[in-house]
Each structure stands twice: as structure tokens, then as C-alpha cells.
Amino acid sequence: MKNISSLLKTIVCFFFFLVLTSNIQAQNVGASEIINTEKMYDLHFTDAKRDSMVNQLNANLQLYRYLHGFNLANSVPLPNWFDPVLPTMTFNTKQQPINWNIPAGVVMPADTNQLAFYSIAQLSSLLRHHKITSVQLTRFFINRLKKYGDTLHCVISLTEQIAMEQAKRADEAFAKGIYKSPLQGIPYGLKDLFAVKGTRTTYGTPPFQDQVIDEDAFVYQQLEKAGAVLIAKLSMGELAMDDIWFGGQTKNPWNLQQGSNGSSAGAASATVAGLVPFAIGTETYGSIVAPSAVCGATGLRPTFGSVARTGGMNLAFTSDRIGPICRSAEDAAMVFASIHGSDVYDRASRTMPFNYTGTIDLKNIKVAYAKNYIDTLPDNSAEKAVIKTLQDAGVQVMAIDFPSNLHTNDLLTTIWAAESAAAFDPLTRSGKDSQMVQQWQSRYPNQLRSARFIPAVEYLTVCRLRYMVMQQAFPLLSKYDIIIVPSMADEPMALTCLTGNPCITLPAGIASSGGAPPSITFLGGKLYSEAIIAAFAKKFQELTHYEQQQPPLFTK
């Protein structure tokens, strides 16, 4: 019986081997299939060349099947990291102490609801002078999130237990006279692509809705060291695109009939509505700039690599960056001072000084504006009004032609598509992308599938062209401290996403009926110039006070 059983097992195994090998053979590449493939890649080979390629293509196919067996997690890094620094660039590398102006005379408002729109410095003053505790302040903002979160569809999960523990620790430090940073005891929200132990990290999409990552992201650790209090994981467009997630569309606090744009949708919406004093967003291509512009926030997109991305969702390895979304430039500076820096895991990250003083000599700063994007706008446009405000304050503003013929949008979207397809390879091959909310052609399920057909040769060619763009752009951009551009202009945003330059987006006028304030973006002409652009934006806000506007629906 034993021999018969063994024989049967051998026959069964041999049968399955025949079935498996026949399936593999059936899936192998033939010379006739190469002809159709050539059309997608703008290639043209002879019959003889096609025939000679077959064996190598089938060997490649076996390798692909081997690679697919790994199902690499999104967290596995890319060892070929991107560096925005060109050989001729030089930088100051010494960090100077930052002396924050925390006012002493801040009082509790008669109407407690007004706390929702206090600056970080004002809240810090109240906490340091024991006029409110961090526990009380945290409970106040959690209650606002509970009251308005569903209205804006901006909250994925509250982190009450973590928040109360961190708030209690902050109060204990205040009682002992220990002051870690201006953020100590201040509540905030994280875009829900950052891992925090004990919380879900959903990426805003059903396939990852129950994902729990046993890790604390670098940016969360930095804020914890600063004494800040995490109260919520905020909404994001699915896999960091747009403002639609499994809970609906995140709304614009100025007009609930409009979305907040994306993908740092909840971070901008919640901050502008006074549900959190500040939030942390990310950007690959416009995900800090766009929601800040649409919702009337002040969003700082730092130089690529200025904040280590460890513990955050990978989308495009060579373009992703992390930055604060706030209500003022001074707030953004305070947050960036606490989160910037590198770690050993994100090899693209670099610790560079942030020597912020909050002051700037407007007569000596070099400022330009992109005339090919602004001169054709109406005379009453916000962009032209910004330039006039600065000129009236004594700023000499030069007119320049911003590069617009380098195909930067095409280059960036190709890099983004190829790298995101790799980052979410298992999602596409598993078929679980069909569970995602957004199924139309321009969204991720289709984009990730289509990107599988970007050849490695073309991807690397695009990366090399990126380097040429960096070389061409550097002589022009580096002449200026600030370059003024419309916030939603694709090519200036795409170019500086490729080069890694920082920018800050902020309100640039009075809100219209049923809409948010218009916005403007100040690009930093040099890498690691966050201190300059933040101080410049602060000065503009001191001249105009546009950042102090509050959406009427959320003032109570």
C-alpha cells in the first residue's frame, strides 16, 4: 500500500508539473508578439533581430515571475536615491540658535471658540504662562474635530488616547519649567500616510483601510520630541491623489460645495477651519501647494530631502517630500524647525541648517516674478496686486521669463508614474486595485496599470533629462532669493519638483463670497532657503494680514 501511495503521489506531482510548465510555455514571448509590443515603445526591429531576442525576453520573463514572488512592501526603500545638489552648489552648514518671539501678554479670549484661530505663538504663550493646560487645549481641539470633522470629511481617525498621554506629559514639563519648543503642548494632525504605532495608516483607500504599521514615522518622532500632541490622522486622496477617499470628498471650509483639492486634503481643510493649529502634509506634485492654495492655508514645501520620509508612504521615491500646512508663515517656520532633519534610513535625506530669524531686509533681497505667467493676467488679479504691495514696500521686483519649454510636466509625471507603479506593484497584480473608490482613467488604478508599460530604458532616460533640466534651471533660479509665480501654474511647480527647490504658498487677497482667498506662491531660488522664503512670506503677511481671515461656517 505504501508503494502504491508513493506512486500515486509521484504521478499527481508529475501531472501538476506538466500543467505548470505548459502554462508557462503558453505565456512565453514569441517573435510575433514583439512586433505588437514595438508599437508601444516607438521601436522598429527586423524579423531576424526579433528572432534573436526571443530567448533573452523569455529569460527576463522568468526573472519577472521571480521578482513578483516577493510582493515587496511599500516601505522597502529605493537604494538609488535622488540628490538635488549640483556639483557647483555651496551652502552654509552651521545651524544658529533660533530665538522665537513668544509674546508674554496673550490672554484667554472671552469667547473660547476664538482659540481655534490663535497662532502657535499665542497658544504657546498661554501654555507657558499656565493660562490653559495642554490637556484642556487638546480636549478643545478634539471636540472641534468631533463637531466639524464629518462636515468636512477631513478626519480618518482620532488619536485620543495618544493625545491625552502626550498632553499630560506636556503639562508635567510646563510645571517643571521645561520648554522644549514652541510646539510643546500644541495639538496637530498628521496626513494619514504616516505610521504611528497603535493607529491605522489607511492611505485613504479601501485596500489599506485596516492597515496597522508597527512603526513611528520620523516626522512623528520629531514632533513628539518637540512636545507636540497628535490628535488625529487626517484625510488624504487615495494613495495621495486628489481629495476623494473612502470616507467621501474632503470639503473646502470656505465652500462646502467644493473639494479641498489634494492630496494633503484633510491637512489643509482642518487647519483652515481651526480644527487643528497645524498639520503635516506631503507633496510629490502639488499636494501641499494645491490644497493650501484652494483652502487659503499657508503651506511650506521644503527642499527635497529636508525631512526624512521614514515611516511614510512611498509614492515617488525621488520626488516625495514632507512639509507643514499652517495658517501663517511664522507658524510654518516653527513647525519646520522641529521636523527638518535626516535619518540613516532615508538616504536621500540631509540635515541642513534652518537659520530663521523672522526678519528680512526687503530692499536687499533679490525678487523676481514670472512675467510669462503673470503679465497676461487681468490687471485686478491677485498676482499683480501682490507685486504692487511688495513694490510699495520698497522691494525691487524683476520680470523674468520662467522656463516653460523644458517639458517638465511630462518628465515629472513619467517619473511619478513609474515609481508609484513600483511602490504599489503588489496592489496592481493582486487585483485589489478594483476596490479603490476612484476608478476613472486618470486615477491610480489605471495609472498604475498603464505605468507597467514604461520601459526601464525610457525611465532612466527621463531621469537623465531631469539632471539636464536641473543644470539648465540652476543659473536662472539661483540669481534670486524669491520668484513669484501663480500657485496653480503647472510648469513652475513641475520644474521645482524636479529640481527640489522649496516654496511657500499663502493667501494673497480677500476671500470672495462663497470662496476662499486667492493665493500666491513664493519659490525659493536656492535649495535649503526655507528660512528666507518663510521670513519673506511673514513680511508679506504683516503687510496684508490676509492669513487672518476665517471661514464663517467654523468660527463658532
C-alpha positions as CSV (number, residue, x, y, z in Angstrom):
1,M,0.0,0.0,0.0
2,K,2.9,2.3,0.8
3,N,4.4,1.8,-2.6
4,I,1.1,2.4,-4.3
5,S,0.6,5.6,-2.3
6,S,4.0,6.9,-3.2
7,L,3.4,6.1,-6.9
8,L,0.1,8.0,-6.9
9,K,1.8,11.0,-5.3
10,T,4.5,10.9,-7.9
11,I,2.0,10.7,-10.7
12,V,0.0,13.6,-9.3
13,C,3.1,15.7,-8.8
14,F,4.3,15.0,-12.4
15,F,0.8,15.9,-13.7
16,F,0.9,19.2,-12.0
17,F,4.4,19.8,-13.2
18,L,3.2,19.2,-16.8
19,V,0.3,21.6,-16.3
20,L,2.5,24.3,-14.8
21,T,5.2,24.1,-17.4
22,S,2.7,24.1,-20.2
23,N,1.1,27.2,-18.8
24,I,4.5,28.9,-18.5
25,Q,5.3,27.9,-22.1
26,A,1.9,29.2,-23.2
27,Q,2.7,32.5,-21.6
28,N,6.2,32.8,-23.1
29,V,7.1,35.5,-25.6
30,G,7.3,34.7,-29.3
31,A,8.7,36.7,-32.2
32,S,5.3,37.7,-33.4
33,E,4.4,39.3,-30.1
34,I,7.4,41.5,-30.2
35,I,6.0,43.2,-33.3
36,N,2.9,44.5,-31.5
37,T,5.0,45.5,-28.4
38,E,7.3,47.6,-30.6
39,K,4.4,49.9,-31.4
40,M,4.0,51.0,-27.8
41,Y,7.7,51.8,-27.4
42,D,8.4,53.6,-30.7
43,L,10.8,50.7,-31.7
44,H,11.4,49.0,-35.1
45,F,13.3,45.8,-35.5
46,T,13.8,43.3,-38.3
47,D,12.5,39.8,-38.3
48,A,16.0,38.4,-37.7
49,K,16.5,40.8,-34.8
50,R,13.2,39.8,-33.2
51,D,14.0,36.1,-33.5
52,S,17.4,36.7,-31.8
53,M,15.6,38.5,-28.9
54,V,13.2,35.7,-28.0
55,N,15.4,33.7,-25.7
56,Q,16.5,36.8,-23.7
57,L,13.0,38.1,-23.4
58,N,11.8,34.7,-22.0
59,A,14.7,34.7,-19.6
60,N,13.6,38.2,-18.5
61,L,10.1,36.9,-18.1
62,Q,11.3,34.2,-15.7
63,L,13.1,36.9,-13.7
64,Y,9.9,39.0,-13.5
65,R,8.0,36.0,-12.2
66,Y,10.7,35.5,-9.5
67,L,10.5,39.2,-8.6
68,H,6.7,39.1,-8.3
69,G,7.0,36.4,-5.7
70,F,8.5,38.9,-3.2
71,N,5.4,41.2,-3.1
72,L,7.7,44.0,-1.8
73,A,6.1,46.1,0.9
74,N,5.6,49.8,0.2
75,S,8.2,50.6,2.9
76,V,11.1,48.9,1.1
77,P,13.3,51.9,0.0
78,L,14.9,52.6,-3.3
79,P,18.7,52.5,-2.9
80,N,19.3,54.7,-5.9
81,W,18.4,57.9,-4.1
82,F,17.9,61.3,-5.7
83,D,20.2,64.2,-4.7
84,P,19.1,67.7,-5.8
85,V,22.5,69.2,-5.1
86,L,24.6,70.0,-8.2
87,P,28.4,70.0,-8.1
88,T,28.8,73.8,-8.2
89,M,26.4,74.5,-5.3
90,T,27.7,75.6,-2.0
91,F,25.8,76.1,1.3
92,N,26.2,77.4,4.8
93,T,26.1,74.3,7.1
94,K,26.2,75.9,10.5
95,Q,22.9,75.9,12.5
96,Q,22.4,79.1,14.5
97,P,20.1,79.3,17.6
98,I,16.6,80.4,16.8
99,N,15.0,82.9,19.1
100,W,11.3,82.6,18.8
101,N,9.1,85.5,19.7
102,I,6.6,84.1,22.2
103,P,4.5,87.1,23.4
104,A,4.0,87.4,27.1
105,G,0.8,89.3,27.2
106,V,-1.6,86.8,25.5
107,V,-4.9,86.4,27.3
108,M,-7.6,83.8,27.1
109,P,-10.4,85.1,24.8
110,A,-13.8,85.8,26.3
111,D,-15.3,83.5,23.6
112,T,-13.3,80.3,23.9
113,N,-14.1,79.4,20.3
114,Q,-11.6,82.1,19.2
115,L,-8.8,79.8,20.4
116,A,-9.4,77.8,17.2
117,F,-7.6,80.5,15.2
118,Y,-4.9,81.6,17.6
119,S,-1.4,81.3,16.2
120,I,1.1,78.7,17.5
121,A,3.0,81.5,19.3
122,Q,-0.2,82.7,21.0
123,L,-1.2,79.2,22.1
124,S,2.4,78.6,23.3
125,S,2.3,81.7,25.4
126,L,-1.0,80.7,27.1
127,L,0.5,77.3,27.9
128,R,3.8,78.6,29.2
129,H,2.1,81.2,31.4
130,H,-0.3,78.5,32.7
131,K,-3.5,80.2,31.4
132,I,-4.6,76.9,29.9
133,T,-3.3,73.4,30.1
134,S,-2.3,71.2,27.2
135,V,-5.0,68.7,28.4
136,Q,-7.6,71.5,28.2
137,L,-6.4,72.7,24.8
138,T,-6.2,69.2,23.4
139,R,-9.7,68.5,24.5
140,F,-10.9,71.7,22.9
141,F,-9.5,70.8,19.5
142,I,-10.6,67.2,19.7
143,N,-14.2,68.5,20.4
144,R,-13.9,70.7,17.3
145,L,-12.8,67.7,15.2
146,K,-15.8,65.7,16.5
147,K,-18.1,68.6,15.8
148,Y,-16.9,69.5,12.3
149,G,-14.9,66.6,11.1
150,D,-17.8,64.9,9.3
151,T,-18.9,68.2,7.8
152,L,-15.5,68.5,6.1
153,H,-14.8,64.7,5.7
154,C,-11.3,65.6,6.9
155,V,-10.7,63.1,9.7
156,I,-9.9,59.4,9.2
157,S,-9.2,58.6,12.8
158,L,-8.9,60.4,16.1
159,T,-6.0,59.5,18.3
160,E,-7.5,60.5,21.7
161,Q,-5.5,58.1,23.9
162,I,-2.2,59.1,22.4
163,A,-3.2,62.8,22.6
164,M,-4.2,62.8,26.2
165,E,-1.0,60.9,27.2
166,Q,1.2,63.4,25.3
167,A,-0.8,66.4,26.6
168,K,-0.3,65.2,30.2
169,R,3.4,64.9,29.6
170,A,3.5,68.4,28.2
171,D,1.7,69.8,31.3
172,E,4.2,68.0,33.5
173,A,7.1,69.6,31.6
174,F,5.5,73.1,31.9
175,A,5.0,72.6,35.6
176,K,8.8,71.9,35.9
177,G,9.7,74.9,33.7
178,I,10.9,72.7,30.9
179,Y,10.3,74.3,27.4
180,K,11.3,72.0,24.5
181,S,9.9,74.1,21.6
182,P,7.1,76.4,20.7
183,L,5.1,73.3,19.7
184,Q,5.1,71.9,23.2
185,G,1.6,71.1,24.3
186,I,0.2,72.2,20.9
187,P,-2.3,69.7,19.2
188,Y,-1.8,68.8,15.5
189,G,-2.9,66.4,12.8
190,L,-1.0,64.0,10.5
191,K,-1.8,63.1,6.9
192,D,-2.9,59.5,7.1
193,L,0.1,58.1,5.3
194,F,2.4,58.3,8.3
195,A,2.8,55.3,10.6
196,V,2.1,55.7,14.3
197,K,2.2,52.7,16.5
198,G,-1.3,51.6,17.6
199,T,-3.1,53.5,14.8
200,R,-4.4,52.7,11.4
201,T,-2.5,54.1,8.4
202,T,-5.0,53.8,5.6
203,Y,-3.5,55.7,2.7
204,G,-7.1,56.9,2.2
205,T,-8.2,53.8,0.2
206,P,-10.1,50.6,0.9
207,P,-7.3,48.1,0.2
208,F,-5.3,49.6,3.1
209,Q,-8.3,50.7,5.3
210,D,-7.4,48.3,8.2
211,Q,-3.6,48.6,7.8
212,V,-1.7,48.9,11.1
213,I,2.1,49.5,10.8
214,D,4.2,48.8,13.9
215,E,6.4,51.8,13.4
216,D,6.6,55.5,14.3
217,A,7.4,57.7,11.3
218,F,10.4,60.0,11.6
219,V,8.3,63.2,11.4
220,Y,6.0,61.9,14.2
221,Q,9.1,61.2,16.3
222,Q,10.4,64.7,15.7
223,L,7.2,66.3,16.8
224,E,7.0,64.0,19.8
225,K,10.5,65.2,20.8
226,A,9.2,68.8,20.4
227,G,6.4,68.1,22.8
228,A,3.5,68.4,20.2
229,V,0.3,66.5,20.7
230,L,-1.1,64.2,17.9
231,I,-4.9,64.4,17.9
232,A,-5.9,63.0,14.5
233,K,-4.9,61.2,11.3
234,L,-6.3,63.4,8.6
235,S,-7.8,62.6,5.3
236,M,-5.9,62.3,2.0
237,G,-6.9,61.4,-1.5
238,E,-6.4,57.8,-2.3
239,L,-2.7,56.9,-2.4
240,A,-2.0,60.6,-2.3
241,M,-4.0,61.8,-5.3
242,D,-6.9,64.3,-5.2
243,D,-9.3,64.8,-2.3
244,I,-11.5,61.7,-2.6
245,W,-11.0,58.9,-0.1
246,F,-13.1,56.0,1.3
247,G,-15.0,58.4,3.5
248,G,-16.0,60.8,0.8
249,Q,-14.6,64.0,-0.6
250,T,-12.8,66.3,1.7
251,K,-14.5,69.7,1.6
252,N,-13.2,73.3,1.3
253,P,-14.1,75.1,4.6
254,W,-14.9,78.3,2.6
255,N,-17.4,76.5,0.4
256,L,-18.8,73.0,1.2
257,Q,-19.9,72.5,-2.4
258,Q,-16.2,72.4,-3.4
259,G,-13.4,69.9,-2.6
260,S,-10.3,70.9,-0.8
261,N,-8.1,69.6,-3.6
262,G,-5.3,67.1,-2.8
263,S,-3.7,65.1,-1.7
264,S,-3.0,66.8,1.7
265,A,-6.7,67.4,1.6
266,G,-7.6,67.0,5.3
267,A,-4.4,68.7,6.5
268,A,-5.4,72.0,4.7
269,S,-9.1,71.8,5.3
270,A,-8.8,71.0,9.1
271,T,-6.1,73.7,9.6
272,V,-8.0,76.5,7.8
273,A,-11.3,75.6,9.6
274,G,-9.5,75.8,13.0
275,L,-9.9,72.1,13.9
276,V,-6.1,71.8,14.4
277,P,-3.5,74.6,14.9
278,F,-1.3,72.9,12.2
279,A,-0.9,69.7,10.2
280,I,1.7,67.8,8.3
281,G,1.3,67.2,4.6
282,T,3.3,65.7,1.8
283,E,4.0,66.6,-1.8
284,T,5.0,64.7,-4.9
285,Y,3.5,67.2,-7.4
286,G,1.3,69.9,-5.8
287,S,-0.1,68.0,-2.8
288,I,1.0,70.8,-0.4
289,V,0.7,73.7,-2.8
290,A,-2.7,72.9,-4.3
291,P,-4.8,72.3,-1.1
292,S,-3.1,75.3,0.6
293,A,-4.0,77.5,-2.4
294,V,-7.5,76.2,-2.7
295,C,-8.3,76.4,1.0
296,G,-6.4,79.5,2.0
297,A,-3.7,77.9,4.1
298,T,0.0,78.7,4.3
299,G,1.8,75.6,3.1
300,L,5.6,75.2,3.1
301,R,7.0,72.7,0.6
302,P,10.6,72.3,1.7
303,T,13.7,71.4,-0.3
304,F,13.7,67.7,-1.3
305,G,15.3,65.6,1.4
306,S,15.0,68.3,4.1
307,V,12.7,66.0,6.2
308,A,13.4,62.3,6.4
309,R,10.5,60.3,5.0
310,T,11.0,57.1,7.1
311,G,7.7,55.7,8.1
312,G,5.7,57.5,5.5
313,M,4.0,56.0,2.4
314,N,6.3,55.8,-0.6
315,L,4.8,57.2,-3.8
316,A,7.6,58.6,-6.0
317,F,10.9,57.8,-4.3
318,T,12.8,60.6,-6.0
319,S,10.1,63.3,-5.5
320,D,8.2,62.8,-2.2
321,R,8.7,65.4,0.5
322,I,7.1,66.4,3.8
323,G,6.1,69.9,5.0
324,P,3.8,71.8,7.3
325,I,0.4,73.2,6.5
326,C,-0.4,76.1,8.8
327,R,-2.3,79.4,8.9
328,S,0.7,81.7,8.8
329,A,4.3,81.7,7.7
330,E,5.6,82.1,11.2
331,D,3.7,79.0,12.3
332,A,5.1,77.1,9.3
333,A,8.6,78.2,10.4
334,M,8.0,76.9,13.9
335,V,6.9,73.6,12.7
336,F,9.6,73.2,10.1
337,A,12.2,74.0,12.7
338,S,11.1,70.9,14.7
339,I,10.6,68.4,11.9
340,H,13.5,69.1,9.5
341,G,16.5,66.7,9.5
342,S,17.8,63.4,8.2
343,D,18.0,59.8,9.5
344,V,20.0,56.8,8.5
345,Y,17.1,55.0,6.8
346,D,16.1,57.7,4.2
347,R,19.3,58.0,2.3
348,A,18.0,60.9,0.3
349,S,17.5,63.0,3.5
350,R,20.0,65.6,4.6
351,T,20.3,67.7,7.7
352,M,20.8,71.3,6.7
353,P,20.6,74.5,8.8
354,F,17.3,76.4,9.2
355,N,18.6,79.8,10.3
356,Y,15.3,81.5,10.7
357,T,15.2,85.0,12.2
358,G,11.8,86.1,11.1
359,T,13.2,89.4,9.7
360,I,14.3,90.3,6.2
361,D,15.7,93.4,4.5
362,L,13.2,94.0,1.7
363,K,15.5,96.4,-0.1
364,N,18.4,94.0,-0.4
365,I,16.5,90.8,-1.2
366,K,16.5,89.7,-4.8
367,V,13.0,89.1,-6.0
368,A,11.6,88.2,-9.5
369,Y,8.3,87.3,-10.9
370,A,7.4,85.0,-13.8
371,K,6.2,87.5,-16.3
372,N,5.2,84.9,-18.9
373,Y,2.7,83.5,-16.3
374,I,1.6,86.8,-14.7
375,D,1.7,89.6,-17.3
376,T,-1.2,88.2,-19.3
377,L,-3.5,88.0,-16.2
378,P,-6.2,90.7,-15.6
379,D,-5.0,94.0,-14.1
380,N,-7.0,93.3,-10.9
381,S,-5.6,89.8,-10.5
382,A,-4.2,88.8,-7.0
383,E,-0.8,88.1,-8.5
384,K,-0.4,91.6,-9.8
385,A,-1.7,93.0,-6.5
386,V,0.9,91.1,-4.7
387,I,3.7,92.5,-6.8
388,K,2.4,96.1,-6.3
389,T,2.2,95.5,-2.5
390,L,5.8,94.4,-2.4
391,Q,6.9,97.3,-4.7
392,D,5.1,99.8,-2.5
393,A,7.0,98.3,0.5
394,G,10.3,99.0,-1.3
395,V,11.0,95.6,-2.9
396,Q,12.6,95.7,-6.4
397,V,10.8,93.1,-8.4
398,M,12.5,91.9,-11.6
399,A,10.5,90.5,-14.5
400,I,11.8,87.2,-15.9
401,D,10.7,84.6,-18.3
402,F,10.3,81.4,-16.3
403,P,11.4,78.3,-18.2
404,S,8.3,76.9,-19.9
405,N,9.8,74.8,-22.8
406,L,11.6,72.0,-20.9
407,H,8.6,69.6,-20.8
408,T,9.0,69.4,-17.1
409,N,5.4,68.3,-16.6
410,D,5.9,65.3,-18.9
411,L,9.2,64.4,-17.2
412,L,7.8,64.6,-13.7
413,T,4.6,62.7,-14.4
414,T,6.6,59.9,-16.1
415,I,8.9,59.6,-13.1
416,W,6.0,59.7,-10.7
417,A,4.1,57.1,-12.7
418,A,6.9,54.6,-12.9
419,E,8.0,54.9,-9.3
420,S,4.4,54.7,-7.9
421,A,3.8,51.6,-10.0
422,A,6.8,50.0,-8.4
423,A,5.8,51.2,-4.9
424,F,2.3,49.6,-5.4
425,D,3.3,46.7,-7.5
426,P,1.6,44.1,-5.3
427,L,-1.7,46.1,-5.3
428,T,-1.9,46.1,-9.1
429,R,-1.0,42.5,-9.5
430,S,-3.4,41.3,-6.8
431,G,-6.3,42.9,-8.4
432,K,-7.2,44.7,-5.2
433,D,-7.0,48.0,-7.0
434,S,-10.6,47.3,-8.1
435,Q,-11.6,48.0,-4.5
436,M,-10.4,51.6,-4.8
437,V,-13.0,54.4,-4.9
438,Q,-11.7,56.3,-7.9
439,Q,-11.9,54.0,-11.0
440,W,-11.8,56.5,-13.8
441,Q,-9.0,56.6,-16.3
442,S,-7.0,59.5,-14.9
443,R,-6.8,57.9,-11.4
444,Y,-4.4,55.5,-9.8
445,P,-5.8,52.1,-10.6
446,N,-5.5,52.8,-14.3
447,Q,-2.4,54.9,-13.9
448,L,-0.5,52.2,-12.0
449,R,-1.5,49.6,-14.6
450,S,-0.5,51.8,-17.5
451,A,2.8,52.6,-15.9
452,R,3.8,49.0,-16.0
453,F,4.5,49.6,-19.7
454,I,7.0,52.4,-19.2
455,P,10.3,50.8,-20.3
456,A,13.2,50.9,-17.8
457,V,15.4,52.5,-20.6
458,E,12.9,55.3,-21.0
459,Y,12.5,55.8,-17.3
460,L,16.3,56.2,-16.9
461,T,16.4,58.5,-19.9
462,V,13.8,60.7,-18.3
463,C,15.9,60.7,-15.0
464,R,19.0,61.8,-17.0
465,L,16.9,64.5,-18.7
466,R,15.9,65.6,-15.3
467,Y,19.5,66.2,-14.4
468,M,19.9,68.3,-17.6
469,V,16.9,70.4,-16.6
470,M,18.4,70.9,-13.1
471,Q,21.6,72.2,-14.8
472,Q,19.7,74.5,-17.1
473,A,17.4,75.9,-14.4
474,F,20.1,76.5,-11.7
475,P,21.8,79.6,-13.3
476,L,18.4,81.4,-13.6
477,L,16.7,80.3,-10.4
478,S,19.8,80.8,-8.2
479,K,20.1,84.5,-9.2
480,Y,17.0,85.3,-7.0
481,D,16.0,84.7,-3.4
482,I,12.3,84.7,-4.3
483,I,10.5,84.0,-7.6
484,I,6.8,84.9,-7.6
485,V,4.5,82.5,-9.5
486,P,0.8,81.7,-9.7
487,S,0.1,78.9,-7.2
488,M,-1.5,76.6,-9.7
489,A,0.8,77.1,-12.7
490,D,1.9,73.6,-13.7
491,E,5.3,74.2,-15.3
492,P,6.8,76.3,-12.4
493,M,5.6,73.7,-9.9
494,A,6.8,70.7,-12.0
495,L,10.2,72.3,-12.7
496,T,10.8,72.9,-9.0
497,C,9.6,69.5,-8.1
498,L,12.3,68.1,-10.5
499,T,15.0,70.4,-9.1
500,G,14.0,70.1,-5.5
501,N,13.6,73.8,-4.8
502,P,11.4,74.9,-1.9
503,C,8.3,77.2,-2.0
504,I,5.7,78.6,0.3
505,T,2.0,79.1,-0.7
506,L,-0.1,81.6,1.1
507,P,-3.3,83.7,0.9
508,A,-3.0,86.7,-1.5
509,G,-6.2,88.7,-1.1
510,I,-9.7,89.0,0.4
511,A,-12.0,86.0,0.2
512,S,-14.8,86.4,-2.3
513,S,-18.4,85.5,-1.5
514,G,-18.6,81.7,-1.4
515,G,-14.9,81.2,-2.0
516,A,-11.5,81.1,-0.3
517,P,-8.9,83.9,-0.6
518,P,-6.8,83.9,-3.7
519,S,-3.3,82.6,-3.3
520,I,0.3,83.2,-4.4
521,T,3.4,81.1,-4.3
522,F,7.0,82.3,-3.5
523,L,9.6,79.9,-4.9
524,G,13.0,79.8,-3.2
525,G,15.6,80.3,-6.0
526,K,18.2,78.3,-4.0
527,L,18.0,74.9,-2.3
528,Y,17.6,74.9,1.5
529,S,16.4,78.5,1.5
530,E,13.3,77.8,3.7
531,A,14.4,80.4,6.3
532,I,14.4,83.2,3.6
533,I,11.1,82.3,2.0
534,A,9.4,81.9,5.3
535,A,10.7,85.3,6.5
536,F,9.7,86.9,3.2
537,A,6.2,85.4,3.5
538,K,5.9,86.5,7.1
539,K,6.7,90.1,6.0
540,F,4.1,90.0,3.3
541,Q,1.6,88.7,5.8
542,E,2.5,91.6,8.2
543,L,1.8,94.0,5.3
544,T,-1.6,92.5,4.3
545,H,-3.0,90.2,7.1
546,Y,-4.7,88.1,4.5
547,E,-3.8,85.0,6.6
548,Q,-6.1,86.1,9.4
549,Q,-9.3,85.5,7.5
550,Q,-11.5,82.8,8.9
551,P,-14.2,80.7,7.1
552,P,-17.5,81.9,8.6
553,L,-19.0,78.4,9.0
554,F,-16.3,77.4,11.5
555,T,-16.0,80.4,13.8
556,K,-18.4,79.1,16.4
